[in-house]
Amino acid sequence: MKTILFFILIFNSQYMSKRIGVAVVGLGSIGKTHVKALKDLEKETEFVKLVAVVDQIKAIAEKIGSEYGTPYYTTIDEVLRNSEVDVISIATPSYLHAPQAILAIEYGKHVIVEKPMATTLAGAREMVSRAERNEVKLGVIFQERYAPDIRRLKNDILKELGRIYLIESELKWYRDMKGYYKRDEIARSWRGMWNTEGGGVMTNQGIHTIDLMIWLNGEVEEVSGFVDNLTHDGIEVEDTAVAIMRYKNGALGTISQTVSMKPTTYQYRKIRVNGSNGFVEITDGSLSTVAIEGKIEESKSSVEYKKETIAQPGNLHKELLRDFLRALSEDNDFPINGKEGMKSLEVIKAVYLSSVNRQVVKLPLDVRIVV
Ligand SMILES: NC(=O)c1ccc[n+]([C@@H]2O[C@H](COP(=O)([O-])OP(=O)(O)OC[C@H]3O[C@@H](n4cnc5c(N)ncnc54)[C@H](O)[C@@H]3O)[C@@H](O)[C@H]2O)c1
């Protein structure tokens, strides 16, 4: 009996101490952030190990692999057959998210995928249903939900605002043709086209803001909007978008987004949440004003305009990846799952549909007719 118990204990401790093996696929601007965050988590936790990095360009894979002392590959297939790999972290161009995630899921891997989770709603829905069927976790990277001030708003301040009746958002960024859309061969292969980027400012840059608008006040019932490409000759997707929406709880919302902002030293993002007791304003990732009648008044008087778009600090990615991998190791739910990731994508597709058809569009959309 004692011997059996001993073997059970040994078996359990080995099982418990097994680290979750993660492979990062796509090692461009944001893939490098994944790699660094995972390497840091490997040091900080007992449950994470970076086991492979993948990029279609061998020189890139080799460089990152040797920098982090991690085996490198040039195709996702090579890591899907590796039993050390439990999770695929997808940071490839947006049009590859759905096919790569679906393939990984079919190999029984868990998937954490960059925003937008897919370029089509049908692709996103397929990812969700395959993950459910294969009983693997699917998480989407909306790291802004981890910004400390935005957490404070969600967890502590929101309930003080009373009835939320209006959420207004503005994203005024700049993306140039030479340095962004046409920066190099890789950028030219996917940015700026409907087929590969899936959309412009809303799908790529503004989706974080829309995700926050939904996270803060719930799902959307109907939208109306216009999108257009007004200053970027040589790309197809929209560089400017305006939309209005009605939430299921009756509140109204406005969205105004562009990547045409000049001078570039004046770029900013704002979200203003108005409630029956007061309002808060987030500038970039921080609370710039909190004003609640008779309770709180905080204001950072001057807005700091940024030379560059808000730098996305890698630590937000790290905290999101930590939560996803912890949820896996403890077999808990991860809140930003596939269904959650679809919500902002659906709102954006509804704005596109509204703009094309000149109509108010009701959600949910029918994925059979809306790509
Ligand atoms: N969460 C965020 O704030 C955030 C920020 C930036 C980008 N992103 C998202 O991350 C994704 C990647 O964006 P990026 O700016 O890093 O792109 P990028 O063009 O800089 O890098 C993409 C990398 O993927 C590699 N790649 C392409 N096809 C591949 C394949 N089949 N297999 C393996 N590797 C392949 C390319 O060689 C390149 O190195 C996009 O979907 C983007 O929307 C998210």
PDBQT file of the ligand as one rigid body, heavy atoms in Angstrom, charges set to zero:
ROOT
HETATM    1  N1  LIG A 401      -2.094  43.308 -29.519  1.00  0.00    +0.000 N 
HETATM    2  C1  LIG A 401      -1.567  44.342 -30.143  1.00  0.00    +0.000 C 
HETATM    3  O1  LIG A 401      -1.573  45.466 -29.641  1.00  0.00    +0.000 OA
HETATM    4  C2  LIG A 401      -0.933  44.155 -31.496  1.00  0.00    +0.000 A 
HETATM    5  C3  LIG A 401       0.069  45.048 -31.912  1.00  0.00    +0.000 A 
HETATM    6  C4  LIG A 401       0.637  44.818 -33.180  1.00  0.00    +0.000 A 
HETATM    7  C5  LIG A 401       0.195  43.785 -33.999  1.00  0.00    +0.000 A 
HETATM    8  N2  LIG A 401      -0.808  42.978 -33.554  1.00  0.00    +0.000 N 
HETATM    9  C6  LIG A 401      -1.320  41.890 -34.422  1.00  0.00    +0.000 C 
HETATM   10  O2  LIG A 401      -0.300  40.889 -34.557  1.00  0.00    +0.000 OA
HETATM   11  C7  LIG A 401      -0.292  40.361 -35.875  1.00  0.00    +0.000 C 
HETATM   12  C8  LIG A 401       1.111  40.539 -36.465  1.00  0.00    +0.000 C 
HETATM   13  O3  LIG A 401       1.384  41.910 -36.589  1.00  0.00    +0.000 OA
HETATM   14  P1  LIG A 401       2.888  42.453 -36.738  1.00  0.00    +0.000 P 
HETATM   15  O4  LIG A 401       2.783  43.918 -36.739  1.00  0.00    +0.000 OA
HETATM   16  O5  LIG A 401       3.785  41.794 -35.738  1.00  0.00    +0.000 OA
HETATM   17  O6  LIG A 401       3.211  41.905 -38.206  1.00  0.00    +0.000 OA
HETATM   18  P2  LIG A 401       4.614  41.819 -38.956  1.00  0.00    +0.000 P 
HETATM   19  O7  LIG A 401       4.334  41.905 -40.391  1.00  0.00    +0.000 OA
HETATM   20  O8  LIG A 401       5.567  42.782 -38.321  1.00  0.00    +0.000 OA
HETATM   21  O9  LIG A 401       5.130  40.349 -38.577  1.00  0.00    +0.000 OA
HETATM   22  C9  LIG A 401       4.522  39.186 -39.031  1.00  0.00    +0.000 C 
HETATM   23  C10 LIG A 401       5.556  38.049 -38.974  1.00  0.00    +0.000 C 
HETATM   24  O10 LIG A 401       4.909  36.812 -39.306  1.00  0.00    +0.000 OA
HETATM   25  C11 LIG A 401       5.754  36.098 -40.184  1.00  0.00    +0.000 C 
HETATM   26  N3  LIG A 401       4.951  35.168 -40.980  1.00  0.00    +0.000 N 
HETATM   27  C12 LIG A 401       4.159  35.452 -42.047  1.00  0.00    +0.000 A 
HETATM   28  N4  LIG A 401       3.586  34.320 -42.521  1.00  0.00    +0.000 NA
HETATM   29  C13 LIG A 401       3.997  33.313 -41.702  1.00  0.00    +0.000 A 
HETATM   30  C14 LIG A 401       3.728  31.926 -41.661  1.00  0.00    +0.000 A 
HETATM   31  N5  LIG A 401       2.905  31.328 -42.549  1.00  0.00    +0.000 N 
HETATM   32  N6  LIG A 401       4.339  31.184 -40.699  1.00  0.00    +0.000 NA
HETATM   33  C15 LIG A 401       5.175  31.772 -39.813  1.00  0.00    +0.000 A 
HETATM   34  N7  LIG A 401       5.472  33.084 -39.802  1.00  0.00    +0.000 NA
HETATM   35  C16 LIG A 401       4.883  33.849 -40.731  1.00  0.00    +0.000 A 
HETATM   36  C17 LIG A 401       6.422  37.172 -41.025  1.00  0.00    +0.000 C 
HETATM   37  O11 LIG A 401       7.634  36.684 -41.619  1.00  0.00    +0.000 OA
HETATM   38  C18 LIG A 401       6.685  38.248 -39.981  1.00  0.00    +0.000 C 
HETATM   39  O12 LIG A 401       7.941  38.083 -39.350  1.00  0.00    +0.000 OA
HETATM   40  C19 LIG A 401      -1.401  41.106 -36.641  1.00  0.00    +0.000 C 
HETATM   41  O13 LIG A 401      -2.559  40.322 -36.656  1.00  0.00    +0.000 OA
HETATM   42  C20 LIG A 401      -1.633  42.370 -35.825  1.00  0.00    +0.000 C 
HETATM   43  O14 LIG A 401      -2.974  42.827 -35.910  1.00  0.00    +0.000 OA
HETATM   44  C21 LIG A 401      -1.363  43.130 -32.324  1.00  0.00    +0.000 A 
ENDROOT
TORSDOF 0
